[in-house]
Amino acid sequence: MDEADVSALDSLRRKLAAASGEKVSFLPFIASAVCRVLGQSQFRALNATVDEKPGDNEYEAAIIQHRSVHLGIATDTENGLMVPVVRDADRLGVLEISRSISAVAEGARNRTASRDQLSGSTFTITNVGSHAGRFATPIINYPEVGILAVGRAREGLVVNKGSFRVGQLLPLSLACDHRVVDGAAAALALAEVIKLLQDPESLLAPARA
């Protein structure tokens, strides 16, 4: 668990919304940052699924690493929690991700999403801050091995080299399957997500061509 100073990101988000005429939240930027981190060789284990099969005496598990990022977006609906999927999210720009998240979430809420649109994710983001709360202990969306919970942004004190200012702080909580990802790799991945969110200009283009 950690916090990102998203003051610059908040400013960029507002400018992008004004220029496009569309509502733009923090979520597509977070998705873009996650896609970039999952694409780095040292963090590819986070973009994986575990295929468990019963063997002769015990369960056997195969770990499947994925090149493309099929991003699950945890969505609260009248019928309970659903996780529609933004496929190949790493090939989308921020506005494309924003539109895709809105579309798949709406499909889940009005029950028009197909079975294919509700399966096949390789990593999930859950935006708990859309309701309330800062940090969370998110439950991994099996058979994935990682999930990122996003809390509610708030004003807070930012300290940098002895100077103080008020900034926007965004709480993030990453949970991983330790059979696949160890704690050090998870902590470094979260740190990299935060680094990218604090340099938001780099997030506008797709993570992968």
The 8 nearest C-alpha neighbors of each residue, nearest first, counted from 0:
[[1, 172, 171, 173, 134, 2, 170, 189],
 [0, 2, 171, 170, 172, 3, 189, 190],
 [1, 3, 170, 169, 171, 168, 4, 0],
 [4, 2, 169, 193, 168, 5, 170, 197],
 [3, 5, 168, 167, 6, 197, 169, 166],
 [4, 6, 8, 167, 7, 3, 197, 9],
 [5, 7, 167, 9, 8, 166, 4, 10],
 [8, 6, 10, 9, 5, 11, 197, 199],
 [9, 7, 5, 11, 10, 6, 199, 12],
 [10, 8, 12, 6, 7, 11, 5, 13],
 [9, 11, 7, 13, 8, 12, 14, 6],
 [12, 10, 8, 14, 13, 9, 15, 7],
 [13, 11, 9, 15, 10, 14, 8, 16],
 [12, 14, 16, 10, 11, 15, 17, 9],
 [15, 13, 11, 17, 16, 12, 18, 10],
 [16, 14, 18, 12, 17, 13, 19, 11],
 [15, 17, 13, 21, 19, 14, 23, 18],
 [16, 18, 14, 20, 15, 19, 13, 21],
 [19, 17, 15, 16, 20, 14, 21, 13],
 [20, 18, 16, 21, 17, 15, 22, 14],
 [19, 21, 17, 16, 18, 22, 15, 23],
 [22, 20, 16, 19, 23, 17, 18, 15],
 [21, 23, 16, 24, 20, 19, 17, 97],
 [22, 24, 16, 21, 12, 97, 25, 15],
 [25, 23, 26, 22, 27, 12, 97, 28],
 [24, 26, 28, 27, 29, 23, 12, 9],
 [25, 27, 29, 24, 28, 30, 97, 126],
 [28, 26, 30, 97, 29, 96, 93, 25],
 [29, 27, 31, 30, 26, 25, 93, 32],
 [28, 30, 26, 32, 27, 31, 33, 25],
 [31, 29, 27, 33, 28, 32, 26, 34],
 [30, 32, 28, 34, 29, 33, 202, 27],
 [33, 31, 29, 35, 30, 34, 192, 195],
 [32, 34, 30, 36, 35, 31, 37, 29],
 [35, 33, 31, 37, 89, 32, 36, 38],
 [36, 34, 38, 32, 206, 33, 37, 31],
 [35, 37, 33, 38, 39, 34, 32, 192],
 [38, 36, 34, 43, 42, 39, 35, 46],
 [37, 39, 35, 36, 43, 34, 40, 42],
 [40, 38, 36, 42, 37, 41, 43, 35],
 [39, 41, 43, 42, 38, 37, 44, 36],
 [40, 42, 39, 43, 44, 184, 37, 38],
 [41, 43, 44, 40, 37, 39, 45, 36],
 [44, 42, 45, 37, 46, 40, 41, 38],
 [43, 45, 42, 46, 47, 64, 180, 179],
 [46, 44, 43, 47, 42, 145, 144, 37],
 [47, 45, 43, 44, 121, 65, 37, 122],
 [46, 48, 64, 63, 45, 65, 44, 121],
 [47, 49, 143, 142, 63, 62, 144, 121],
 [48, 50, 62, 142, 61, 51, 63, 60],
 [49, 51, 61, 60, 62, 48, 52, 142],
 [52, 50, 60, 59, 49, 61, 58, 53],
 [51, 53, 59, 58, 60, 54, 50, 61],
 [54, 52, 58, 59, 57, 55, 51, 56],
 [55, 53, 58, 57, 56, 59, 52, 51],
 [56, 54, 57, 53, 58, 59, 52, 60],
 [55, 57, 54, 58, 53, 59, 52, 60],
 [58, 56, 54, 53, 55, 59, 52, 60],
 [57, 59, 53, 54, 52, 51, 60, 56],
 [58, 60, 52, 51, 54, 53, 57, 61],
 [61, 59, 51, 50, 52, 49, 62, 58],
 [60, 62, 50, 49, 63, 51, 59, 52],
 [63, 61, 49, 48, 50, 64, 60, 47],
 [62, 64, 48, 47, 49, 61, 65, 50],
 [65, 63, 47, 46, 44, 62, 48, 43],
 [64, 66, 47, 67, 46, 63, 68, 121],
 [65, 67, 68, 64, 38, 46, 43, 37],
 [68, 66, 87, 65, 69, 89, 88, 86],
 [67, 69, 87, 89, 88, 70, 121, 34],
 [70, 68, 86, 120, 87, 121, 85, 88],
 [69, 71, 85, 122, 120, 84, 123, 68],
 [70, 72, 123, 84, 120, 82, 83, 122],
 [73, 71, 82, 124, 83, 123, 74, 125],
 [72, 74, 82, 125, 81, 124, 71, 80],
 [75, 73, 81, 80, 82, 72, 104, 76],
 [74, 76, 80, 79, 81, 73, 77, 108],
 [77, 75, 108, 79, 78, 80, 74, 81],
 [76, 78, 79, 108, 75, 80, 109, 110],
 [79, 77, 76, 80, 108, 75, 81, 110],
 [80, 78, 76, 77, 75, 81, 74, 108],
 [79, 81, 75, 74, 76, 73, 82, 78],
 [80, 82, 74, 73, 83, 79, 75, 107],
 [81, 83, 73, 72, 71, 74, 117, 84],
 [84, 82, 117, 116, 71, 72, 103, 81],
 [83, 85, 71, 70, 116, 120, 86, 117],
 [86, 84, 70, 69, 88, 99, 71, 87],
 [85, 87, 69, 88, 84, 70, 68, 120],
 [88, 86, 69, 68, 89, 90, 67, 85],
 [87, 89, 90, 91, 86, 68, 85, 69],
 [88, 90, 206, 34, 87, 207, 91, 68],
 [89, 91, 207, 205, 88, 87, 208, 206],
 [92, 90, 205, 88, 95, 89, 96, 93],
 [91, 93, 205, 204, 95, 94, 203, 96],
 [92, 94, 96, 203, 95, 27, 97, 28],
 [95, 93, 97, 96, 92, 98, 27, 23],
 [96, 94, 98, 92, 97, 93, 91, 99],
 [95, 97, 99, 93, 94, 98, 27, 91],
 [96, 98, 94, 27, 100, 95, 99, 93],
 [99, 97, 95, 101, 96, 100, 102, 94],
 [98, 100, 96, 102, 101, 97, 95, 103],
 [99, 101, 97, 103, 102, 98, 104, 96],
 [102, 100, 98, 104, 99, 103, 105, 97],
 [101, 103, 99, 105, 100, 104, 98, 106],
 [102, 104, 106, 100, 105, 101, 83, 99],
 [105, 103, 107, 101, 106, 102, 100, 74],
 [106, 104, 108, 102, 107, 103, 101, 109],
 [105, 107, 112, 111, 103, 104, 109, 108],
 [106, 108, 110, 104, 112, 105, 109, 103],
 [109, 107, 76, 105, 110, 106, 104, 77],
 [108, 110, 106, 111, 107, 105, 112, 76],
 [111, 109, 107, 108, 112, 106, 105, 113],
 [110, 112, 106, 109, 113, 107, 108, 105],
 [113, 111, 106, 107, 110, 116, 114, 117],
 [112, 114, 116, 115, 111, 117, 110, 106],
 [115, 113, 117, 116, 118, 112, 83, 119],
 [114, 116, 113, 118, 117, 119, 112, 84],
 [117, 115, 113, 114, 83, 84, 118, 112],
 [118, 116, 83, 114, 115, 82, 84, 113],
 [119, 117, 115, 116, 120, 114, 84, 83],
 [118, 120, 121, 69, 117, 84, 115, 116],
 [119, 121, 69, 71, 70, 84, 122, 118],
 [120, 122, 69, 46, 143, 47, 70, 68],
 [123, 121, 70, 120, 145, 71, 46, 143],
 [124, 122, 71, 146, 70, 72, 147, 125],
 [125, 123, 147, 72, 146, 148, 71, 73],
 [124, 126, 148, 73, 127, 72, 149, 147],
 [125, 127, 149, 128, 148, 129, 150, 124],
 [126, 128, 129, 150, 149, 125, 130, 148],
 [129, 127, 151, 150, 131, 130, 126, 132],
 [128, 130, 127, 126, 131, 151, 150, 132],
 [131, 129, 128, 127, 132, 151, 126, 150],
 [132, 130, 128, 129, 151, 127, 133, 150],
 [133, 131, 128, 150, 151, 134, 127, 130],
 [132, 134, 150, 151, 170, 128, 135, 131],
 [135, 133, 150, 170, 172, 132, 171, 0],
 [136, 134, 137, 172, 148, 133, 150, 127],
 [135, 137, 138, 172, 174, 134, 148, 173],
 [138, 136, 135, 148, 174, 139, 146, 147],
 [137, 139, 140, 136, 174, 146, 141, 145],
 [140, 138, 146, 141, 145, 137, 144, 143],
 [139, 141, 143, 142, 138, 123, 146, 144],
 [142, 140, 143, 139, 144, 48, 49, 138],
 [141, 143, 48, 49, 140, 144, 50, 139],
 [144, 142, 48, 141, 140, 121, 145, 47],
 [143, 145, 176, 175, 48, 45, 47, 139],
 [146, 144, 175, 174, 45, 122, 143, 139],
 [147, 145, 123, 174, 139, 124, 173, 122],
 [146, 148, 173, 124, 172, 125, 123, 174],
 [147, 149, 125, 172, 171, 126, 124, 137],
 [150, 148, 126, 171, 127, 128, 170, 125],
 [149, 151, 128, 133, 170, 127, 134, 132],
 [150, 152, 128, 133, 132, 153, 131, 169],
 [153, 151, 169, 168, 167, 150, 170, 154],
 [154, 152, 168, 167, 155, 151, 169, 166],
 [153, 155, 167, 166, 168, 165, 152, 156],
 [156, 154, 165, 166, 168, 167, 153, 157],
 [155, 157, 165, 164, 166, 158, 163, 154],
 [156, 158, 164, 163, 165, 166, 155, 159],
 [159, 157, 163, 162, 161, 156, 160, 164],
 [158, 160, 162, 161, 163, 157, 164, 156],
 [161, 159, 162, 158, 163, 157, 164, 156],
 [160, 162, 159, 158, 163, 157, 164, 156],
 [163, 161, 159, 160, 158, 164, 157, 156],
 [164, 162, 158, 157, 159, 161, 156, 165],
 [165, 163, 157, 156, 166, 158, 162, 155],
 [164, 166, 156, 155, 157, 154, 163, 167],
 [167, 165, 6, 154, 155, 157, 156, 168],
 [166, 168, 154, 6, 5, 153, 4, 155],
 [169, 167, 4, 152, 153, 3, 5, 2],
 [168, 170, 152, 3, 2, 151, 150, 4],
 [171, 169, 2, 150, 133, 1, 134, 149],
 [170, 172, 149, 1, 0, 148, 2, 150],
 [173, 171, 0, 148, 147, 135, 134, 149],
 [174, 172, 147, 146, 148, 0, 171, 175],
 [173, 175, 146, 145, 137, 147, 172, 139],
 [176, 174, 145, 144, 177, 180, 146, 173],
 [175, 177, 144, 178, 179, 180, 145, 174],
 [178, 176, 180, 179, 181, 175, 182, 144],
 [177, 179, 176, 180, 181, 144, 175, 49],
 [178, 180, 177, 176, 181, 44, 144, 62],
 [181, 179, 177, 176, 178, 175, 44, 184],
 [182, 180, 177, 184, 183, 185, 179, 178],
 [181, 183, 185, 184, 186, 180, 177, 175],
 [182, 184, 186, 185, 181, 187, 180, 188],
 [185, 183, 187, 186, 182, 181, 188, 180],
 [186, 184, 188, 182, 183, 187, 189, 181],
 [185, 187, 183, 189, 188, 184, 182, 190],
 [186, 188, 190, 184, 189, 185, 183, 191],
 [189, 187, 185, 191, 190, 186, 184, 192],
 [188, 190, 192, 186, 191, 187, 185, 193],
 [189, 191, 187, 193, 188, 192, 194, 186],
 [190, 192, 194, 188, 193, 189, 187, 195],
 [193, 191, 189, 195, 194, 190, 32, 33],
 [192, 194, 196, 190, 3, 191, 195, 197],
 [195, 193, 191, 197, 192, 196, 190, 198],
 [194, 196, 198, 192, 197, 193, 32, 199],
 [197, 195, 193, 199, 198, 194, 192, 5],
 [196, 198, 194, 195, 199, 5, 4, 193],
 [199, 197, 195, 196, 200, 201, 194, 8],
 [198, 200, 196, 201, 202, 8, 197, 195],
 [201, 199, 202, 198, 203, 11, 8, 204],
 [200, 202, 199, 203, 198, 204, 195, 196],
 [203, 201, 199, 200, 204, 31, 28, 32],
 [202, 204, 93, 92, 201, 200, 205, 199],
 [203, 205, 92, 202, 206, 93, 201, 91],
 [206, 204, 92, 91, 90, 207, 89, 208],
 [205, 207, 89, 35, 90, 34, 204, 31],
 [208, 206, 90, 205, 89, 35, 91, 38],
 [207, 90, 205, 206, 89, 91, 204, 92]]
